[in-house]
Amino acid sequence: MKKSFATRPLLSLLAAATLALPGAPLSAQVNLPALGDSVSQDLDVGTERQLGDRYMRQIRIDPAVVQDPLLTEYMATIFEPLVAASRKLGHIGDDIQTRFAWEHFLVEDKSVNAFALPGGFLGTHLGLIAMTVSRDELASVLAHEISHVTQRHIARRIAGDSKNSMIAIAGLLLGVLAASRGNIDMANAGIVGGQAAAQQMSLNFSRDMEREADRVGFNVLVEAGFAGSGMVSMFERMEQAYHLMDNGAYPYLRSHPLTSERIGDARTRLALEPFARPRGLAEHALMAARARVLMDPRVDAWKVLENYDAGARNIRDSGGYEQLGARYAATLASLKLRNFDRAEATLRSAEVTLQLINPSPAETAAATRQLTYLRAELAQARGRPMEGIAALDSLKGEKSRPLLMQRVGLALAAGPASPALREAADALQTHVSLEPRDSLAWAQLALVWQKLGQPLRAVRAQAEVHAAAGDLNGAIDRMRSGLRQSRGPDADQVEAAVIDARLRALVYERQSILGEMYRGRYIPPDVELPN
């Protein structure tokens, strides 16, 4: 996948600029009474959400945002229980529960990083998922980042030095927007300026905020049903890897510096909790392996991973999970390289490995499901859609987004003559009516309508892809194109009426955003506004 020019600076440096803003030391507490009084005077909940929305409108359209249904679903099974636990513990009040987005997204990047943005948006690099060995370790990082949000650390840092923070953030956004317009010199200047500001502010990173996020995050982690040992093992793993290989692959530890005190505190908290055994190791091994393949889409990287299982420890030494993940990664890498026979053989080895490990029935079912999806993915890549559809028959009764997307992909491979394609159109249409911000579903629906000879519906779906990603200009342009096409004598006038209504709604939404930006909001200099 080809990345846009400013992918890495936007997604990693925005995190640094936002989370590394200087702030005053905090008192040690889990629940912060009357937090909003001092913070809200400078950055209230509504303004923070608007700031986050403004960032996300740029981030969502970046090619580095990962839309893989399986990884997205897996991360939701971790993220959503953590948010629910934080709410149960009282860290999420009514104000930020209703006003914040609580949205998680994935970034195609092999560096070990995660970050929170204003307004409840959290991002995770695939490199972080790939280096964890349990869902508890991964959950510990998300719990920590969620606690940065619930304790309003972002707002408190921006309030502490709003001028410097906005200069850094504005520089980054200016660079990204300039790059999107093809002005490479301006882009470089803005991004480098933003980098310098973010790095300078990182020196003033608040250790009190880190301690507070550790403490609150640990409670959230345990309340959500994850093993508290995940935070300790994650700290130890990252610290060891960082010191052994300080090559810039661990930006998370630059913006969230580990200290012996923080690691000791985590061990002390763990000693006070009942022992909880890590669960879901088999499925996590598969999802970490999937992240490992998708985080670096270079052919050379896939060739290395194609032989990844050869270097893994045997089942007796590793408990089998390392070997299981290695064989999944090798299968997916071979699939990407179109070495289908090799992929088939390695997939069979992964299935045998799961049988030898023989985890609990629930864990076996979860891991078998992931291997079934991989088998269907392989059948689709080989041009054998009926084999893939047959493989998915074992998942009858499941109603999930990954199953819908996989069936749609197989239906597209089967061609317009297949009844599965019409079924896919109906299923997708129902889905997007319930989830109108699912840009991947709209993109698939556009392909389906094109295959079925419905060009006007395809154009509208393409426009909704842009709208779902926050690209209102792109959405409006596509809707206007659809209106022009609807003037033909054979056009679907019902669909034309829908397009006209949506166009009016999108224009109104764009004008509302412009109104918010002009009503005393900070606008970075020379940033081109929608028109």
Stockholm file with secondary structure:
# STOCKHOLM 1.0

chainA/1-531         MKKSFATRPLLSLLAAATLALPGAPLSAQVNLPALGDSVSQDLDVGTERQLGDRYMRQIRIDPAVVQDPLLTEYMATIFEPLVAASRKLGHIGDDIQTRFAWEHFLVEDKSVNAFALPGGFLGTHLGLIAMTVSRDELASVLAHEISHVTQRHIARRIAGDSKNSMIAIAGLLLGVLAASRGNIDMANAGIVGGQAAAQQMSLNFSRDMEREADRVGFNVLVEAGFAGSGMVSMFERMEQAYHLMDNGAYPYLRSHPLTSERIGDARTRLALEPFARPRGLAEHALMAARARVLMDPRVDAWKVLENYDAGARNIRDSGGYEQLGARYAATLASLKLRNFDRAEATLRSAEVTLQLINPSPAETAAATRQLTYLRAELAQARGRPMEGIAALDSLKGEKSRPLLMQRVGLALAAGPASPALREAADALQTHVSLEPRDSLAWAQLALVWQKLGQPLRAVRAQAEVHAAAGDLNGAIDRMRSGLRQSRGPDADQVEAAVIDARLRALVYERQSILGEMYRGRYIPPDVELPN
#=GR chainA/1-531 SS CCCCTTHHIIIIIHHHHHHTCCCCCCCCCSSCTTTHHHHHHHSCHHHHHHHHHHHHHHHTTSTTEECCHHHHHHHHHHHHHHHHHHHHTTCSCHHHHHHSCCEEEEECCCSCCEEEETTTEEEEEHHHHHHCSSHHHHHHHHHHHHHHHHTTHHHHHHHHSHHHHHHHHHHHHHHHHHHHTTCHHHHHHHHHHHHHHHHHHHTTCCHHHHHHHHHHHHHHHHHTTCCTHHHHHHHHHHHHHHHHCCSSCCHHHHHSCCCHHHHHHHHHHHHTSCCCCCCCHHHHHHHHHHHHHHTCCCHHHHHHHHTHHHHSCCHHHHTTHHHHHHHHHHHHHHHHTTCHHHHHHHHHHHHHHHHHHCCCHHHHHHHHHHHHHHHHHHHHHTTCHHHHHHHHGGGTTCCCHHHHHHHHHHHHHHCTTSHHHHHHHHHHHHHHHHCTTCHHHHHHHHHHHHHTTCHHHHHHHHHHHHHHTTCHHHHHHHHHHHHHHTTSTTSCHHHHHHHHHHHHHHHHHHHHHHHHHHSSCCCCTTCCCCC
#=GC SS_cons         CCCCTTHHIIIIIHHHHHHTCCCCCCCCCSSCTTTHHHHHHHSCHHHHHHHHHHHHHHHTTSTTEECCHHHHHHHHHHHHHHHHHHHHTTCSCHHHHHHSCCEEEEECCCSCCEEEETTTEEEEEHHHHHHCSSHHHHHHHHHHHHHHHHTTHHHHHHHHSHHHHHHHHHHHHHHHHHHHTTCHHHHHHHHHHHHHHHHHHHTTCCHHHHHHHHHHHHHHHHHTTCCTHHHHHHHHHHHHHHHHCCSSCCHHHHHSCCCHHHHHHHHHHHHTSCCCCCCCHHHHHHHHHHHHHHTCCCHHHHHHHHTHHHHSCCHHHHTTHHHHHHHHHHHHHHHHTTCHHHHHHHHHHHHHHHHHHCCCHHHHHHHHHHHHHHHHHHHHHTTCHHHHHHHHGGGTTCCCHHHHHHHHHHHHHHCTTSHHHHHHHHHHHHHHHHCTTCHHHHHHHHHHHHHTTCHHHHHHHHHHHHHHTTCHHHHHHHHHHHHHHTTSTTSCHHHHHHHHHHHHHHHHHHHHHHHHHHSSCCCCTTCCCCC
//
